[in-house]
Amino acid sequence: MRFLIGLLLGFAGGFAAVVLLAPLCLRESARAKGVSPEEEGEAAGGENHDFMSPLRRAMRSLKGQAREAWAEAVEASEEAEKEMRARYQRMARRTAQSDQ
């Protein structure tokens, strides 16, 4: 059973590496040819009927959405932290005044 779990994890890791690193390799090869990244997808789709291009576009879109969501989460957490600090300082002042 452990062998099968390890095998599945290995295949999953390999697949993830191929999916995530393949666009980088294509960009590097496109730079070597002198093709811009925008033209790369069109050229690849037109020349060899690249069936992975929709998946790459979806992954780029998903990556962009994840980055945007992460930025919003960081901004919201900073704002919440500022509000919590302000509340804490107000409560600390109240307790300090009531102790005197």
C-alpha positions in Angstrom: 0.0 0.0 0.0 2.8 2.4 0.9 4.4 1.6 -2.5 1.2 2.6 -4.4 0.8 5.8 -2.4 4.4 6.7 -3.1 4.0 5.9 -6.7 0.9 8.1 -7.0 2.6 10.9 -5.2 5.6 10.6 -7.5 3.4 10.7 -10.6 1.4 13.6 -9.2 4.6 15.6 -8.4 6.0 14.8 -11.9 2.9 15.9 -13.6 2.7 19.1 -11.6 6.3 19.9 -12.5 5.7 19.3 -16.2 2.6 21.5 -16.2 4.2 24.3 -14.2 7.6 24.3 -15.8 6.6 23.6 -19.4 5.5 27.3 -20.0 8.9 28.5 -18.8 10.8 26.2 -21.2 8.6 27.4 -24.0 9.3 31.0 -23.2 13.0 30.4 -23.1 12.9 28.7 -26.5 10.7 31.5 -27.9 13.2 34.1 -26.7 16.0 32.2 -28.4 14.0 32.3 -31.6 13.1 35.9 -31.1 9.3 35.4 -30.7 7.4 37.4 -28.0 5.5 35.4 -25.4 2.1 36.7 -26.8 3.0 35.5 -30.3 4.3 32.2 -28.8 0.9 30.8 -28.1 -0.5 31.8 -31.5 2.6 30.4 -33.3 2.6 27.2 -31.3 -1.1 26.6 -31.9 -0.9 27.3 -35.6 2.3 25.3 -36.4 1.9 22.1 -34.5 -1.7 22.2 -33.2 -0.4 22.4 -29.6 -3.1 20.8 -27.5 -1.5 22.0 -24.3 -2.0 25.7 -25.1 -5.5 25.9 -23.6 -4.2 24.3 -20.4 -1.4 26.7 -20.3 -3.7 29.7 -20.7 -6.0 28.3 -18.0 -3.0 27.8 -15.7 -1.8 31.4 -16.4 -5.3 32.7 -15.7 -5.5 30.7 -12.5 -2.1 31.8 -11.4 -3.1 35.5 -12.0 -6.3 35.0 -10.1 -4.4 33.4 -7.2 -1.9 36.2 -7.1 -4.7 38.8 -7.1 -6.5 36.9 -4.3 -3.3 36.7 -2.3 -2.7 40.4 -2.7 -6.3 41.1 -1.5 -5.9 38.8 1.4 -2.6 40.5 2.5 -4.3 43.9 2.2 -7.3 42.7 4.2 -5.1 41.2 6.9 -3.1 44.4 7.3 -6.3 46.4 7.6 -7.7 44.0 10.1 -4.4 44.1 12.1 -4.6 47.9 12.2 -8.2 47.9 13.4 -7.3 45.3 16.1 -4.3 47.4 17.3 -6.5 50.5 17.5 -9.2 48.6 19.5 -6.5 47.2 21.8 -5.0 50.6 22.4 -8.5 52.1 23.2 -9.2 49.2 25.6 -5.7 49.6 27.2 -6.4 53.3 27.8 -9.8 52.6 29.3 -8.3 50.0 31.7 -5.5 52.4 32.6 -7.9 55.2 33.3 -10.2 53.0 35.4 -7.2 51.7 37.5 -6.3 55.2 38.5 
